[in-house]
Amino acid sequence: MSRSMVYECLTYRNENINRALEALRAGKMIQIYDSDSREGETDLVIPAKAVTFKDVKWMRKDAGGLICVAVDPVASKQLRLPFMAELVREASKTSDVLGEVVEKEGDLKYDSHSSFSLWVNHRDTRTGIPDNERALTIRKIGEITEKKLSGDVIHFGEEFRTPGHVALLRAAEGLLDDRKGQTELSVALARMAGITPAMVVCEMLDDNTGKALSKEDSKEYGKEHGLVFLEGQEIVEAYMTWAGSE
């Protein structure tokens, strides 16, 4: 196994972090709230390799946001996953319409750029959208991430096709040093937990207001369902401790 897959497991002063890492190692769901100054949203988060169709159903029905897979920056680079904005900019050279709509500096009020990469289906799926087929695609993303980080020769297109129904997110190269979105926060936790750094994230939405579910309501949901609730700053502080131990 390559050095990039060998992560030291620590115990932290923040018991909330320890509980979250234990849950992730067991393949369980947790919650992450990024911050009031970013999206101000809580995501349901679970390791990609652990996902079952019941987890997809859970996220689809109770969270309601977009079900995405955040991929470690090292694996993203090795798998040659592009940022979607880069693809559209390249395509815009022959399309005025694409040039008009592609993400530009200042478009996002909470960040400098989005993390979206390809949207894929695994080649063993039919339509790719049912819960069991999305779960298969997600698990295979986790598996291919682990294999690539372990040094295996991987041909991404042999297993996946695009367009598809599972959105991939490419974590920033410097991870939390560069960006503190749900993508980077979830991958940082995976590294700290010593698990494959491919994480499923899905925003929790409010059926009554049409907005993101509030932090308070998200915490209450977590209590009712036995989920660990983490704030982004807790993860940043713990990750600094982890990174400093390397």
Salt bridges, closest charged atoms under 4 A:
ASP34 OD2 - ARG38 NH1 3.38
ASP36 OD1 - LYS215 NZ 3.73
ASP72 OD1 - ARG191 NE 2.81
GLU90 OE1 - LYS93 NZ 3.00
ASP111 OD2 - ARG38 NH2 2.38
ASP111 OD2 - ARG179 NE 2.74
ASP124 OD2 - HIS122 ND1 3.78
ASP131 OD2 - ARG60 NH2 2.80
ASP131 OD1 - ARG134 NH2 3.97
GLU143 OE1 - LYS140 NZ 3.42
GLU146 OE1 - LYS49 NZ 2.89
GLU159 OE1 - HIS122 NE2 3.04
GLU173 OE2 - LYS77 NZ 3.98
GLU184 OE1 - ARG179 NH1 2.82
GLU231 OE2 - LYS215 NZ 3.50
GLU246 OE1 - ARG3 NH2 2.82
